[in-house]
Amino acid sequence: MTDLIERIEDTIKVDAYQFMLMDNDGSANRPASALAIEDLGAQLKNPDVWFVATANIAIVKSNVADWHVADVALELWDGHPPADDKGWIKSVTTQMYCSSGRMLLVQTLGRPSRKSLNLRAADRTWSVRCSLGPGKGERYIEDGPPQGLESYRLQFWPSL
């Protein structure tokens, strides 16, 4: 049985239908063979693709609204997390190399979150599952983007 080691809850402003998950090193310390962010973004032109990752960078594409605030949970597991489809519309799993091992949410226009998930290991490839679910219900804050439209969960565990 696998255990949840850490869970961070946060929100991120979705701009132009996207937000990013980034290693604290960003584009530094990436293997030469890693896809460029432009190539990663090009994969999102496929309407069936909504989560893509390469070394230190992942992009999530929203299909709800081009500008809103999404709820996001980042989780670290000691092994493959148990299946949990309850409340999630869809999920996708891929591999992601992380050089520093500190992951944070980043707006498409570059503003990073102040919270980060410490993977507790640097220079390692991780399995990451991104799950999409409905939000807590649409609500508006004065002069701000809508909130509560959708939620995401990103689960990390050591890749074999």
Residue pairs with C-beta under 8 A, 6 or more apart in sequence:
1 82
2 77
2 78
2 79
2 80
2 81
2 82
2 157
3 77
3 78
3 79
4 75
4 76
4 77
4 81
5 76
5 77
5 78
5 120
6 75
6 76
6 117
6 118
7 73
7 74
7 75
7 76
8 73
8 74
8 75
8 115
8 116
8 117
9 71
9 72
9 73
10 71
10 72
10 73
10 74
10 105
10 113
10 115
11 69
11 70
11 71
11 72
11 147
12 19
12 69
12 70
12 72
12 105
12 106
12 107
12 113
13 19
13 67
13 68
13 69
13 107
13 111
13 145
14 62
14 64
14 65
14 66
14 67
14 68
14 69
14 70
14 108
14 145
15 66
15 67
15 107
15 108
15 109
16 66
16 67
16 108
17 61
17 62
17 63
17 65
17 66
18 44
18 59
18 60
18 61
18 62
18 108
19 59
19 60
19 62
19 70
19 72
19 105
19 106
19 107
19 108
20 57
20 58
20 59
20 60
20 105
20 106
20 107
20 108
21 53
21 57
21 58
21 59
21 60
21 74
21 103
21 104
21 105
21 106
21 154
22 56
22 57
22 58
22 103
22 104
22 105
22 106
22 112
23 55
23 56
23 57
23 98
23 99
23 100
23 101
23 102
23 103
24 100
24 102
24 103
24 104
24 116
25 56
25 99
25 100
26 56
26 57
27 37
27 56
27 57
28 99
29 56
29 99
29 100
30 54
30 55
30 56
30 97
30 99
31 55
31 97
34 54
34 55
34 56
34 97
35 54
35 55
37 54
37 57
37 59
39 54
40 52
40 53
40 54
40 57
40 59
41 52
41 59
43 49
43 52
44 50
44 52
44 59
44 61
49 61
50 60
50 61
50 62
50 63
50 90
50 92
50 132
51 58
51 59
51 60
51 61
51 92
51 94
51 130
52 58
52 59
52 94
53 59
53 94
53 95
53 96
53 128
54 96
54 97
55 96
55 97
55 98
55 99
56 96
56 97
56 98
56 99
58 96
58 128
58 130
58 154
60 130
60 152
62 68
62 70
62 150
64 149
64 150
65 146
65 149
67 145
67 146
68 145
68 146
68 147
68 149
68 150
69 144
69 145
69 146
69 147
69 148
70 135
70 149
70 150
70 151
70 152
71 135
71 136
71 148
71 150
71 151
71 152
72 105
72 151
72 152
72 153
72 154
73 151
73 152
73 153
73 154
74 103
74 105
74 117
74 154
74 156
75 81
75 117
75 153
75 154
75 155
75 156
76 117
76 118
76 119
76 120
76 156
76 157
77 155
77 156
77 157
78 157
78 158
79 157
79 158
80 127
80 157
81 129
81 155
81 157
84 131
85 91
87 133
87 134
88 131
88 132
88 133
88 153
89 132
89 133
89 134
90 131
90 132
91 129
91 130
91 131
91 132
92 129
92 130
93 127
93 128
93 129
93 130
94 127
94 128
95 125
95 126
95 127
95 128
95 159
96 125
96 126
96 127
96 128
97 124
97 125
97 126
98 119
98 122
98 123
98 124
98 125
98 126
99 122
99 123
100 122
101 118
101 119
101 120
101 121
101 122
101 123
101 124
102 116
102 117
102 118
102 119
103 116
103 117
103 119
103 154
103 156
104 112
104 113
104 115
104 116
104 117
105 112
105 113
105 115
106 112
106 113
117 156
119 126
119 156
121 158
124 158
124 159
125 159
126 156
126 157
126 158
126 159
127 156
127 157
127 158
127 159
128 154
128 155
128 156
129 153
129 154
129 155
130 152
130 153
130 154
131 152
131 153
131 154
131 155
132 150
132 151
132 152
133 150
133 151
133 152
133 153
134 150
134 151
135 147
135 148
135 149
135 150
135 151
136 148
136 151
137 148
138 146
138 147
138 148
138 149
139 146
139 147
139 148
140 146
140 147
141 147
